[in-house]
Amino acid sequence: MDLHRECSYAAPPDTVFAMLTNESFIRHRVEKAHALSYDIDVRDGDGGGARTTTHQELPAKVPDFVRKFVGERIELDEVIDWGPPSPDGSRTGDLKVDIANAPVSMRGKIRLVPDAGGSSTKQIVEADLKATVPIIGKKIEQAAAPAVMAGLDGMEDLGRDWLANQR
């Protein structure tokens, strides 16, 4: 299932990138998602890129037919490999999300694009959500999509708040 989400931040791409790769911001985001436990790793990459890796254990707030696969908890692994900045300041990150205890994954791109002459940033997420379960895979994707979109919305709100307070 193709997912597309755009949001804007009132800060240039380098500031938004710094936020998205800041361990304190990631911890704040994970805690606001009510993670039962988590591990975070942030590493510098080549040419000014970075890799963020997050493992979270979350309460399973899913329909009963999905709970059969995941149980009471969802183990979510997220890796974002950010490339170096382009001459215009834009960046692209390769997004990989796996649910360790369910046949669900998401692959895609996150782009940070300068907007309003570079003083703000448009974040564009384009991803493919897949559930590899015969017969009911599409149904699982449809059940998971609203939670994924809500997570992206929540990250936008947290990001705006974070940037406004310059933590």
Backbone as a ProteinNet text record, in pm:
[ID]
protein_1_A
[PRIMARY]
MDLHRECSYAAPPDTVFAMLTNESFIRHRVEKAHALSYDIDVRDGDGGGARTTTHQELPAKVPDFVRKFVGERIELDEVIDWGPPSPDGSRTGDLKVDIANAPVSMRGKIRLVPDAGGSSTKQIVEADLKATVPIIGKKIEQAAAPAVMAGLDGMEDLGRDWLANQR
[TERTIARY]
84.7	0	90	71.4	150.5	101.2	196.4	165.5	241.2	176.4	238.3	194.7	292.4	261.1	357.5	304.3	386.5	354.9	458.4	438.7	544.4	527.6	622.2	671	796.5	856.9	909.5	896.5	943.3	1090.7	1171.5	1316	1381	1505.1	1572.7	1604.4	1629.4	1653.4	1765.7	1874.7	1983.2	1938.9	1851.1	1798.7	1702.3	1618.3	1524.4	1601.6	1703.2	1788	1853.7	1907	1970.3	1870.9	1745.8	1642.6	1614	1592.1	1553.7	1663.4	1787.4	1898.9	1952	1876.2	1913.1	1857.1	1945.6	1901.9	1796.6	1807.2	1707.6	1570.9	1567.6	1439.6	1380.8	1463.6	1413.6	1358.6	1429.5	1381.9	1247.3	1235.9	1110.6	997.1	1023.9	923.3	879.9	976.9	947.4	868	905.8	833.3	690.8	670.2	535	449.3	514.2	441.5	408.1	442	413.9	489.7	613.8	696.4	716.7	704.3	726.3	875.5	952.7	1098.5	1151.5	1277.3	1334.5	1486.2	1548.9	1692	1708	1799.9	1823.6	1973	2006.6	2145.5	2151.3	2236.2	2255.7	2403.9	2432.7	2572.2	2589.8	2703.2	2736.8	2767.1	2728.5	2755.1	2854.6	2879.5	2973.4	2919	3005.8	2970.9	2865.2	2848.6	2748.3	2614.8	2608.9	2486.9	2480	2381.7	2366.2	2277.4	2286.6	2197.7	2135.1	2000.9	1930.1	1865.6	1883.8	1825.5	1747.6	1622.9	1537.3	1467.4	1476.4	1399	1301.7	1173.1	1070.3	981.1	939.4	835.9	715	606	486.1	366.9	270.2	146.5	74.2	18.9	-50.2	-193.7	-214.1	-349.4	-396.4	-433.2	-466.4	-595.5	-660.6	-779.9	-746.4	-847.1	-826.7	-761	-799	-741.6	-591.2	-543.8	-401	-331.9	-401.8	-345	-302.4	-367.4	-328.6	-184.2	-137	0	98.9	60.9	156.8	147.6	35.7	19	-13.7	31.2	-0.8	97.2	210.2	312.9	360.4	396.9	454.5	601.1	687.8	830.5	863.4	895.1	915.9	1062.1	1120.7	1257.3	1253.2	1314.6	1316.5	1460.6	1498.1	1630.5	1611.3	1676	1677	1822.7	1859.3	1992.9	1985.4	2035.9	2033.3	2158	2138.7	2250.8	2300.3	2408.9	2462.7	2370	2387.6	2302.5	2336	2233.7	2251.7	2293.6	2340.4	2380.5	2271.1	2143.8	2034.8	1994.4	2062.4	2032	1935.5	1875.9	1781.5	1856.3	1781.9	1837.7	1735.9	1787.9	1701.4	1747.3	1650.2	1677.7	1605.6	1676	1613.1	1551.2	1420.9	1343.3	1314.5	1340	1311.3	1248	1126.9	1057.5	1015.8	1047.1	1006.5	936.6	830.8	764	819.4	899.9	972.1	879.5	765.4	675.8	553.2	564.1	453.4	510.6	441.2	489.6	454.5	495.5	464.2	594.2	609.5	727.5	690.1	777.5	758.1	894.8	899.5	1021.3	986.5	1077	1047.7	1157.5	1120.3	1212.1	1151.3	1237.9	1200.1	1285.9	1221.1	1295.3	1271.8	1377.9	1371.5	1406.6	1310.2	1325.5	1310.3	1404.4	1389.8	1262.4	1197.4	1074	1084.5	1007.1	1003.1	1142.9	1215.4	1348.8	1451.5	1422.9	1517.1	1495.3	1399.7	1377.3	1286	1220.2	1138.1	1165.8	1110.1	1136.8	1007.5	997.4	888.2	945.2	881.4	920.6	822.1	874.8	791.4	827.2	727.7	746.7	668.5	738.5	675.2	722.7	628.1	665.8	565.7	610.7	527.3	512.3	390	357.6	314.2	378.9	349.7	321.7	218.3	190.3	192.6	284.3	303	230.4	99.7	15.7	-82.3	-82.2	-176.6	-320.9	-396.6	-539.8	-571.9	-517.8	-556.9	-450.7	-346.1	-238.9	-289.3	-377	-431	-511.6	-584.6	-665.5	-574.9	-463.4	-368.1	-306.8	-271.6	-217.1	-316.8	-443.1	-546.2	-564.6	-546.1	-557.3	-435.5	-318.7	-195.4	-177.7	-228.3	-205.2	-247.7	-365.9	-403.2	-306.4	-254.8	-159.4	-28.5	14.9	137.3	119	7.2	-18.9	-31.5	-95.8	-107.1	31.2	118.6	255.3	330	310.8	374	317.6	186.2	124.2	179.4	192.3	245.2	388.3	469	607.3	612.6	522.3	516.5	486.4	385.7	350.2	465.3	527.9	641.2	757	780.7	889.1	867.4	746.1	716.8	736.5	689.2	704	852.2	926.3	1069.3	1143.2	1115.6	1182.6	1144.1	1018.3	973	1044.1	1074.7	1141.4	1292.5	1343.3	1487	1554.9	1510.1	1562.9	1707.9
-115.7	0	122.9	207.8	330.2	435.1	495.2	601.7	727.2	840.5	968.9	1069.3	1140.2	1238.5	1354.8	1475.5	1596.2	1682	1745.3	1842.3	1950.4	2058.4	2170.3	2207.3	2247.9	2297.2	2438.1	2524.9	2663.2	2672.3	2595	2594.1	2540.6	2578.4	2529.2	2379.3	2313.2	2168.6	2123.1	2200.2	2156.3	2151.7	2242.5	2243.5	2127.4	2099.1	1986.6	1855.2	1842.5	1723.2	1704.6	1812.5	1804.8	1755.9	1800.5	1756	1606.9	1565.4	1426.8	1326.7	1373.8	1285.8	1312.1	1385.9	1417.6	1308.7	1243.6	1132.7	1176.4	1296.1	1344.6	1361.1	1411	1423.7	1286.3	1192.5	1057.6	994.3	1009.9	956.6	1019.7	1149.7	1220.8	1164.4	1143.2	1089.5	948.6	864.8	726.7	723.3	806.9	810.7	861.2	958.4	1008.3	902.5	805.1	694.3	585.2	608.2	515.4	383.4	391.3	271.2	210.9	80.2	8.6	-4.5	-16.2	-15.7	28.1	71.5	116.1	122.3	116.3	138.8	233.3	327.2	426.8	430.9	436	450.6	553	652.8	755.2	757.5	742.9	743	839.5	907	994.1	908.4	959.4	889.7	966.1	913.7	976.1	1108	1205.4	1331.2	1412.6	1391.5	1467.8	1397.7	1270.6	1191.7	1137	1053.2	992	869.3	783.1	667.4	669.4	664.7	651.4	513.8	443.9	311.3	313.3	273	271.7	137.4	74.3	-47	-9.2	-32.7	1.8	-118.2	-130.5	-226.6	-144.6	-159.3	-77.6	-164.1	-108.5	-183	-203.1	-320.8	-352.7	-301.8	-185.4	-129.1	-158.1	-283.9	-331.3	-412.5	-428.7	-513.7	-657.3	-728.9	-865.4	-956.4	-943.5	-1034.1	-1008.7	-889.3	-859	-904.5	-894.7	-934.6	-1081.7	-1162.9	-1304	-1317.6	-1221.6	-1226.4	-1163.5	-1054.8	-977	-998.6	-1048.3	-1060.9	-926.7	-905.8	-784	-669.6	-700.9	-599.3	-603.9	-488.4	-477.3	-440.2	-517.6	-487.1	-421.3	-293.5	-214	-172.9	-201.7	-159.8	-58.6	57.7	164.9	207.1	209.3	256.6	363.7	477.9	583.1	613.9	590.5	622.9	753.9	859.6	992.8	1014.6	1064.2	1100.4	1239.8	1279.9	1414.5	1519.5	1644.7	1749.6	1775.1	1806.9	1850.8	1997.5	2049.6	2191.4	2287.9	2252.5	2341.7	2319.7	2225.3	2198	2083.3	2031.4	1920.5	1793.3	1700	1570.3	1461.9	1340.2	1223.6	1116.1	1053.3	941.7	818.1	704.9	576.9	524	498.2	456.3	307.4	238.6	95.6	69.1	14.8	-19.4	-165.3	-241.4	-381.4	-405	-483.7	-529.9	-669.6	-683.7	-808.6	-927	-903.1	-1013.3	-1018.4	-962.6	-968.1	-955.3	-1009.9	-1002.8	-869.2	-759.7	-625.5	-546	-474.1	-389.9	-266.3	-168.4	-47	-2.7	32.3	83.3	211.8	307.8	431.4	534.2	657.6	770.7	883.1	955.1	1079.6	1187.9	1289.7	1400.6	1527.7	1601.3	1733.8	1832.8	1915.6	2006	2150.2	2239.3	2379.2	2438.8	2521.4	2587.3	2734	2819	2962.4	3024.1	2997.2	3055.1	2994.1	2876.6	2807.9	2831.1	2916.3	2944.7	2842	2759.5	2651.6	2524.1	2413.9	2282.8	2208.3	2149.4	2056.5	1915.7	1836.7	1697.3	1611.9	1528.6	1443	1298.1	1220.5	1078	1002	916.2	827.3	687.3	598.9	465.7	362	237.9	124.6	36.2	24.1	-58.6	-195.1	-301.5	-436.6	-530.8	-611.5	-722.1	-848.6	-937.4	-1057	-1176.9	-1163.9	-1272.1	-1308	-1433.6	-1471	-1439.1	-1397.2	-1368.8	-1241.3	-1225.2	-1109.2	-999.7	-1011.2	-911.2	-769.7	-752.2	-618	-564.9	-654.1	-613.1	-565.8	-635	-594.7	-459	-440.5	-311.8	-199.2	-223.8	-121.7	-91.3	-192.1	-170.4	-95.2	-119.6	-56.7	86.2	115.4	246.6	364.8	363.3	477.7	500.2	391.8	406.2	466.5	424.5	480.1	629.3	665	806.1	888.6	832	901.9	922	822.9	837	948.5	959.3	1068.4	1203.8	1208.9	1333.2	1371.7	1272.4	1297.3	1346.2	1289.1	1332.8	1477.7	1514.4	1652.9	1747.8	1714.4	1799.6	1810.7	1696.1	1698.1	1779.3	1764.3	1837.9	1987.7	2028.5	2172.7	2228.5	2153.5	2195	2200.8	2099.1	2090.8	2210.5	2237.4	2349.4	2483.9	2498.2	2623.6	2648.3	2539.8	2552	2535	2501	2480.8	2406.7	2285.2	2206.7	2176.5
0	0	0	-98.5	-109.2	-10	61.2	156.4	115.7	129.2	96.6	203	259.2	362.8	349.5	351.4	347.4	468.6	520.4	627.7	612.7	683.9	677	815.9	820.2	943.4	918.3	1015.3	1004.1	1042	970.3	992.1	864.5	838.1	718.2	728.7	615.1	616.1	708.7	720.1	808	954	993.5	1130.7	1152.4	1053.6	1063.6	1066.3	981.5	982	1118.5	1174.5	1306.7	1411.8	1402.1	1495.6	1476.2	1351.1	1323.2	1356.1	1366.6	1400.7	1541.6	1620.1	1757.7	1849	1922.3	2007.5	2109.3	2161.3	2257.9	2192.5	2068.3	1997.4	1969.1	1924.3	1895	2022.3	2133.6	2261.9	2298.8	2281.6	2310	2223.6	2094	2001.1	2042.1	2079	2117.6	2248.4	2342.9	2470.1	2451	2363	2335.2	2265.8	2200.7	2137.1	2238.9	2365.6	2475.4	2461.4	2414.5	2403.7	2542.2	2548.9	2674.1	2701.6	2594.1	2601.8	2465.5	2463.6	2336.7	2345	2228.1	2210.7	2092.6	2105	2000.4	1971.1	1843	1802	1688.9	1703.9	1600.8	1566.5	1436.5	1391.1	1275.2	1276	1163.3	1041.9	925	800.3	715.1	597.5	504.7	451.7	437.2	373.3	444.1	574.4	648.1	660.8	620.4	637.9	779.5	804.1	936.6	924.5	1024.2	1034.5	1172.4	1175.7	1303.1	1305.4	1416	1433.7	1564.5	1556.3	1674.4	1683.5	1799.1	1827.8	1938.6	1913.5	2012.3	2038.3	2160.1	2195.7	2238	2162.6	2181.9	2218.8	2292.3	2315.9	2182.6	2163.4	2037.5	2042.2	1984.1	1971.9	1830.2	1808.3	1673.7	1677.8	1561.4	1556.8	1597.6	1644.8	1693.5	1590.7	1462.7	1363.1	1343.8	1375.1	1368	1496.2	1608.9	1738.2	1737.3	1654	1642.6	1596.5	1518.4	1468.7	1565.7	1630.9	1709.8	1860.1	1908.6	2051.9	2115.6	2237.9	2312.3	2286.8	2220	2196.1	2051.8	2002.3	1868.4	1884.1	1819.2	1818.4	1685.4	1691.8	1571	1559.2	1443.4	1414	1300.7	1323.2	1223.8	1198.5	1070.9	1031.2	924.6	944	842.3	810.4	685.2	636	558.9	619.9	559.8	476.8	356.6	271.3	303.4	237.8	259.2	199	237.9	181.6	34.4	-42.3	-181	-179.7	-292.3	-295.7	-249.6	-272.4	-229.2	-83.7	-14.7	125.2	146.9	40.3	55.5	94.4	150.5	191.8	163.6	147	131.5	228	292.9	381.1	332.6	333.7	302.9	431.4	426.1	542.9	535	645.1	653.8	790.3	789.9	914	905.4	1008.9	1017	1149.6	1144.6	1265.7	1291	1395.5	1419	1443.6	1506.4	1541	1450.6	1331.2	1234.8	1093.5	996.3	858.1	792.3	857.1	807.7	798.8	688.2	670.8	590	595.5	517.4	466.2	339.7	276.7	204.6	209.5	139.3	152.4	125.7	127.9	210.6	278.9	345.5	281.1	232.1	171.4	251.6	272.3	334.1	224.2	187.4	73.8	121.6	83.6	122.6	63.5	142	100	142.3	83.5	119.4	117.6	8.7	-3.4	89.4	143.6	231.5	378.7	415.3	557.6	623.5	543.5	598.5	519.1	567.2	508	485	368.8	341.3	358.6	443.7	462.6	384.1	296.8	212.8	242.2	282.8	308.4	202.9	129.7	33	65.3	94.2	139	90.6	93.6	56.5	180	228.6	344.4	293.5	341.7	293.9	410.2	392.9	484.3	399.5	429.8	347.7	407	415.5	465.9	354.6	312.2	206.5	245.9	152	159.7	237.3	359.2	440.9	447.6	365.2	367.4	344.6	245.6	216.6	334.2	399.3	514.7	629.5	647.9	751.4	715.7	587.7	543.4	569.7	538.6	559.8	708.1	792.8	937.4	991.3	932.2	980.6	929.7	811.4	748.6	835.8	898.3	982.2	1099.1	1157.1	1267.5	1217.7	1098.5	1041	1013.7	953.2	922.8	1051.1	1152.9	1281.4	1343.4	1327.9	1377.3	1307.4	1175.7	1100.8	1142.3	1163.6	1211.1	1348.1	1435	1568.7	1564.3	1473.4	1460.6	1413.4	1323.9	1276.7	1392.6	1472.3	1586.2	1686.1	1717.3	1810.1	1753.5	1623.5	1559.6	1562.8	1533.8	1537.4	1678.2	1776.2	1915.4	1953.5	1915	1944.6	1885.3	1757.9	1691.1	1753	1792.1	1853.3	1986	2056.9	2186.8	2177	2058.2	2033	2147	2170.3	2283.1	2268.9
[MASK]
+++++++++++++++++++++++++++++++++++++++++++++++++++++++++++++++++++++++++++++++++++++++++++++++++++++++++++++++++++++++++++++++++++++++++++++++++++++++++++++++++++++++

